[in-house]
């Protein structure tokens, strides 16, 4: 279930680990208010890290993209799955090891910076590291698959099934990983979310004793936080909708829930159970006998019926029902309240 924090989150946590697409920006546009919220979190004393599963772009490129969107960022603030994969590779094969680089310049740069020697598929190597690379040739992938099938150890940057592009949502590195794994019967060691190496690498590089993962995806950001043993804040500016939230099993449930990054500056009160209802602020929620979600507001507290509390009450009731019955609630009658025009 959701956690309670009587203090605002910027006072409880000292490192904000921010996913990018869906949290800081959506495609080529910044999420409204994100730049200001990030700046305010920094002013409140939080360290800021931008965490991405995309292994193709070097940190400098990511930081420049953020700066172009009005988000203050330097290369040292950005941590990529390529860097986490390079750390894993060096830990397994040692500094100076020759490793096949199956990916884009961002992966090659990370390997070099980790003290490894990236080589091609036709050269001698002790291992192979793969990452998203839009310009990879099929012949290169074929050679890499044969090497892996013949026993060359394999580290993958991530297993994301999709990646946003200028021409639409396209297959991500996870599609390549799945294909090669199916062909070879080999499952790689994975560095990116939802596995924990990327978040461990973020804390190692940026610092902080009390990290908070902030993301919009349950199956990467939130599950990754759980795997790393850190708390998480789910924001609703990206891909997660009501249907995803109510169906989330325990490993995919966030610690906190908020419409956007303004949730960093709030105290969070977890919903409480009152008879057959879950109550959050001025909202209460119950699951009817036919499995439908039913919402009500407290007539005595109309000013307390905040949108975030609506989501929290629904999540608590739905998860309780799912855990007890194994069934996902029916949300067809649920009506998400409109955003408050005065909301931050």
C-alpha positions as CSV (number, residue, x, y, z in Angstrom):
1,X,0.0,0.0,0.0
2,X,1.0,3.6,-0.3
3,X,3.2,5.2,2.4
4,X,2.5,8.2,4.6
5,X,5.0,11.0,4.9
6,X,4.1,13.8,7.3
7,X,6.9,15.9,5.9
8,X,7.1,17.1,2.3
9,X,9.2,14.7,0.2
10,X,12.0,17.2,-0.4
11,X,12.7,17.1,3.3
12,X,12.6,13.3,3.6
13,X,14.7,12.4,0.6
14,X,18.0,13.9,-0.5
15,X,18.3,12.5,-4.0
16,X,15.6,12.6,-6.7
17,X,16.3,10.0,-9.4
18,X,14.1,11.2,-12.3
19,X,13.1,9.1,-15.3
20,X,13.1,11.3,-18.4
21,X,10.4,10.6,-21.0
22,X,7.0,11.0,-19.4
23,X,8.4,12.7,-16.3
24,X,10.6,15.6,-17.5
25,X,9.7,15.6,-21.1
26,X,7.3,14.0,-23.6
27,X,8.9,13.6,-26.9
28,X,10.3,17.0,-27.9
29,X,8.4,19.0,-25.3
30,X,9.0,19.5,-21.6
31,X,6.3,18.3,-19.2
32,X,4.5,21.5,-18.1
33,X,6.0,22.8,-14.9
34,X,8.7,20.2,-14.7
35,X,11.6,22.6,-15.1
36,X,10.3,24.8,-12.2
37,X,9.7,21.8,-10.0
38,X,13.2,20.4,-10.6
39,X,14.7,23.8,-9.8
40,X,12.7,24.1,-6.7
41,X,13.7,20.6,-5.5
42,X,17.4,21.6,-6.0
43,X,16.8,24.8,-4.0
44,X,15.3,22.7,-1.2
45,X,18.5,20.8,-1.0
46,X,17.9,17.7,-3.1
47,X,20.5,16.2,-5.4
48,X,19.0,15.7,-8.9
49,X,19.8,12.8,-11.2
50,X,18.3,12.1,-14.6
51,X,18.1,8.4,-15.2
52,X,17.6,6.8,-18.6
53,X,17.4,3.3,-19.9
54,X,18.4,4.6,-23.4
55,X,22.0,3.6,-24.0
56,X,22.4,5.3,-27.3
57,X,23.0,8.9,-26.3
58,X,26.0,10.1,-24.3
59,X,25.3,12.0,-21.1
60,X,26.4,15.3,-22.7
61,X,23.8,14.9,-25.4
62,X,21.0,14.2,-22.9
63,X,22.1,17.1,-20.7
64,X,22.0,19.4,-23.8
65,X,18.5,18.2,-24.7
66,X,17.3,19.0,-21.2
67,X,19.0,22.4,-21.2
68,X,17.2,23.2,-24.5
69,X,13.9,22.4,-22.8
70,X,14.7,24.8,-19.9
71,X,15.8,22.1,-17.4
72,X,19.1,22.9,-15.9
73,X,21.4,19.8,-16.3
74,X,25.0,18.9,-16.8
75,X,26.5,15.7,-18.0
76,X,27.4,14.7,-14.4
77,X,23.6,14.8,-13.6
78,X,22.8,12.2,-16.2
79,X,23.2,8.4,-15.6
80,X,22.5,6.0,-18.5
81,X,22.0,2.3,-18.7
82,X,25.1,2.2,-20.9
83,X,27.2,3.4,-17.9
84,X,25.6,0.9,-15.7
85,X,26.3,-1.9,-18.2
86,X,29.9,-0.8,-18.6
87,X,30.3,-1.0,-14.8
88,X,28.9,-4.5,-14.8
89,X,31.2,-5.5,-17.6
90,X,34.3,-4.1,-15.9
91,X,33.4,-5.9,-12.7
92,X,33.2,-9.2,-14.6
93,X,36.1,-8.9,-17.0
94,X,38.4,-6.3,-15.5
95,X,39.8,-3.0,-16.6
96,X,41.4,-3.2,-20.1
97,X,39.2,-6.1,-21.2
98,X,38.3,-6.3,-24.9
99,X,34.5,-6.4,-25.2
100,X,32.2,-6.5,-28.3
101,X,30.2,-3.3,-28.4
102,X,26.8,-3.9,-30.0
103,X,25.2,-0.5,-29.9
104,X,25.5,3.2,-30.5
105,X,28.2,5.8,-29.7
106,X,26.7,6.3,-26.2
107,X,27.5,2.7,-25.3
108,X,31.0,2.8,-26.8
109,X,31.8,6.0,-24.9
110,X,30.6,4.4,-21.6
111,X,32.8,1.4,-22.2
112,X,35.9,3.5,-22.9
113,X,35.2,5.7,-19.8
114,X,35.0,2.5,-17.7
115,X,38.4,1.4,-18.9
116,X,37.3,-1.2,-21.3
117,X,38.3,-1.7,-25.0
118,X,35.3,-1.8,-27.3
119,X,35.8,-4.0,-30.4
120,X,33.7,-5.2,-33.3
121,X,32.1,-8.6,-33.8
122,X,35.0,-9.9,-35.8
123,X,37.6,-9.3,-33.2
124,X,38.7,-11.3,-30.2
125,X,36.8,-10.4,-27.0
126,X,36.0,-11.8,-23.5
127,X,32.4,-10.5,-23.5
128,X,29.7,-8.6,-25.3
129,X,27.7,-5.6,-24.2
130,X,24.6,-4.6,-26.1
131,X,22.4,-1.5,-26.2
132,X,19.9,0.4,-28.3
133,X,21.5,1.2,-31.7
134,X,19.3,2.4,-34.5
135,X,22.0,2.1,-37.1
136,X,23.0,-1.5,-36.3
137,X,23.3,-3.7,-39.3
138,X,21.5,-7.1,-39.5
139,X,24.8,-8.8,-40.4
140,X,26.3,-7.4,-37.2
141,X,23.4,-8.7,-35.1
142,X,23.8,-12.1,-36.7
143,X,27.5,-12.3,-35.9
144,X,26.8,-11.2,-32.3
145,X,24.1,-13.8,-31.9
146,X,26.4,-16.5,-33.1
147,X,29.1,-15.4,-30.6
148,X,26.6,-15.4,-27.8
149,X,25.3,-18.8,-28.8
150,X,28.9,-20.1,-28.8
151,X,29.4,-19.0,-25.2
152,X,30.5,-15.4,-25.2
153,X,29.2,-13.7,-22.0
154,X,26.5,-11.1,-22.6
155,X,25.5,-7.9,-20.7
156,X,22.5,-6.0,-22.0
157,X,21.9,-2.3,-21.2
158,X,18.1,-2.8,-20.9
159,X,15.1,-4.7,-22.1
160,X,12.7,-1.9,-23.0
161,X,10.3,-3.2,-25.7
162,X,9.6,0.2,-27.1
163,X,11.3,3.6,-27.6
164,X,9.7,6.9,-28.5
165,X,11.0,8.4,-31.8
166,X,10.2,11.4,-34.0
167,X,8.2,9.1,-36.2
168,X,6.3,7.2,-33.5
169,X,6.8,4.5,-30.9
170,X,9.3,2.1,-32.3
171,X,10.9,-1.3,-31.2
172,X,13.4,-0.8,-28.4
173,X,16.5,-2.7,-27.4
174,X,14.3,-5.3,-25.6
175,X,13.1,-6.6,-28.9
176,X,16.6,-7.3,-30.0
177,X,17.4,-8.9,-26.6
178,X,14.3,-11.1,-26.8
179,X,15.1,-12.2,-30.4
180,X,18.8,-13.1,-29.7
181,X,17.9,-14.7,-26.4
182,X,15.2,-16.9,-28.1
183,X,17.7,-17.9,-30.8
184,X,20.6,-18.7,-28.5
185,X,18.8,-19.8,-25.3
186,X,21.0,-17.3,-23.4
187,X,19.5,-14.7,-21.0
188,X,21.8,-11.7,-20.5
189,X,22.7,-9.9,-17.4
190,X,20.7,-6.7,-17.5
191,X,21.8,-3.3,-16.3
192,X,18.8,-1.0,-16.8
193,X,15.5,-0.7,-15.0
194,X,13.7,-2.7,-13.6
195,X,17.0,-4.3,-12.6
196,X,18.9,-2.5,-9.9
197,X,22.4,-1.8,-11.4
198,X,21.3,1.5,-13.0
199,X,19.9,2.9,-9.8
200,X,23.0,1.7,-7.8
201,X,25.1,3.4,-10.4
202,X,23.1,6.6,-10.0
203,X,23.6,6.7,-6.3
204,X,27.3,5.9,-6.7
205,X,27.8,8.8,-9.2
206,X,25.4,11.5,-7.8
207,X,25.5,10.7,-4.1
208,X,22.8,10.9,-1.5
209,X,21.8,8.7,1.4
210,X,18.0,8.7,1.0
211,X,17.1,8.3,-2.7
212,X,13.7,8.6,-4.2
213,X,12.9,7.2,-7.7
214,X,10.4,9.2,-9.7
215,X,8.9,7.7,-12.8
216,X,5.8,7.3,-14.9
217,X,6.1,3.6,-15.7
218,X,5.2,0.9,-13.3
219,X,7.1,-1.9,-15.0
220,X,10.5,-0.1,-15.2
221,X,10.6,2.9,-12.8
222,X,8.5,1.6,-10.0
223,X,9.6,-2.1,-10.2
224,X,13.2,-0.9,-10.5
225,X,12.9,1.1,-7.3
226,X,11.5,-1.9,-5.5
227,X,14.3,-4.1,-6.8
228,X,16.9,-1.5,-5.6
229,X,15.2,-1.2,-2.2
230,X,14.3,2.5,-2.5
231,X,11.0,4.4,-2.3
232,X,9.3,5.7,-5.4
233,X,6.9,8.4,-6.5
234,X,4.6,7.7,-9.5
235,X,3.7,10.7,-11.5
236,X,0.7,10.6,-13.9
237,X,2.2,12.7,-16.7
238,X,3.3,9.7,-18.8
239,X,2.1,6.3,-19.8
240,X,0.4,5.0,-16.6
241,X,-3.4,5.3,-16.7
242,X,-6.1,4.2,-14.4
243,X,-6.3,0.7,-15.8
244,X,-2.6,0.1,-15.4
245,X,-2.7,1.4,-11.8
246,X,-5.6,-0.7,-10.5
247,X,-4.2,-3.9,-12.0
248,X,-0.7,-3.4,-10.6
249,X,0.7,-6.4,-8.6
250,X,2.6,-5.7,-5.4
251,X,6.1,-5.4,-7.1
252,X,4.7,-2.6,-9.4
253,X,3.1,-0.4,-6.7
254,X,4.7,2.9,-5.9
255,X,5.4,4.3,-2.4
256,X,3.7,7.7,-3.3
257,X,1.4,8.9,-6.0
258,X,1.0,12.4,-7.5
259,X,-0.3,14.1,-10.7
260,X,3.1,15.6,-11.4
261,X,6.4,16.6,-9.8
262,X,4.6,19.1,-7.6
263,X,4.1,16.0,-5.4
264,X,7.7,16.5,-4.2
265,X,6.5,19.5,-2.2
266,X,3.6,17.8,-0.5
267,X,3.1,15.7,2.6
268,X,1.5,12.4,1.6
269,X,-1.2,10.8,3.7
270,X,-1.9,7.2,2.8
271,X,-5.6,6.2,2.5
272,X,-7.2,4.6,5.5
273,X,-9.8,2.0,5.7
274,X,-13.2,3.0,7.3
275,X,-15.6,0.1,7.2
276,X,-15.8,-1.0,3.6
277,X,-14.3,2.2,2.2
278,X,-10.8,3.6,1.6
279,X,-10.6,7.3,2.5
280,X,-8.1,9.8,1.3
281,X,-8.7,13.5,2.0
282,X,-12.2,14.3,0.9
283,X,-12.6,11.2,-1.2
284,X,-13.8,7.7,-0.3
285,X,-13.8,4.6,-2.5
286,X,-15.3,1.2,-2.3
287,X,-15.6,-1.8,-4.5
288,X,-19.2,-3.0,-5.0
289,X,-20.2,-6.6,-5.0
290,X,-20.2,-6.6,-8.8
291,X,-16.5,-5.5,-8.8
292,X,-17.2,-1.9,-9.8
293,X,-15.3,1.1,-8.3
294,X,-17.7,3.5,-6.5
295,X,-16.5,7.0,-5.4
296,X,-18.0,9.5,-3.1
297,X,-16.9,12.9,-1.7
298,X,-17.3,14.1,1.8
299,X,-20.0,16.7,1.7
300,X,-18.6,18.3,4.9
301,X,-15.2,18.7,3.2
302,X,-15.7,19.7,-0.4
303,X,-12.5,21.7,-0.4
304,X,-10.5,18.6,0.6
305,X,-11.6,16.6,-2.5
306,X,-8.2,16.9,-4.3
307,X,-7.5,15.1,-7.5
308,X,-4.4,13.3,-6.1
309,X,-6.5,11.9,-3.2
310,X,-9.0,10.6,-5.8
311,X,-6.2,8.5,-7.3
312,X,-4.9,7.4,-4.0
313,X,-8.3,6.2,-2.7
314,X,-8.9,4.3,-5.9
315,X,-5.5,2.7,-5.8
316,X,-5.9,1.6,-2.2
317,X,-9.4,0.1,-2.8
318,X,-8.4,-1.6,-6.0
319,X,-5.2,-3.1,-4.6
320,X,-7.0,-4.4,-1.5
321,X,-9.6,-6.0,-3.8
322,X,-7.0,-7.5,-6.1
323,X,-5.0,-9.0,-3.1
324,X,-8.1,-10.5,-1.5
325,X,-9.9,-11.8,-4.6
326,X,-7.3,-12.0,-7.4
327,X,-9.6,-9.9,-9.6
328,X,-9.0,-6.5,-11.1
329,X,-11.7,-4.0,-10.3
330,X,-14.1,-2.7,-13.0
331,X,-13.3,1.0,-13.7
332,X,-15.8,1.6,-16.5
333,X,-17.9,3.8,-14.3
334,X,-15.0,5.7,-12.8
335,X,-14.7,9.3,-13.7
336,X,-11.3,10.9,-13.1
337,X,-11.8,14.4,-11.8
338,X,-10.6,17.2,-14.0
339,X,-7.3,18.9,-13.0
340,X,-7.6,21.8,-10.6
341,X,-6.9,25.0,-12.6
342,X,-5.0,26.4,-9.6
343,X,-2.9,23.2,-9.3
344,X,0.9,23.7,-9.5
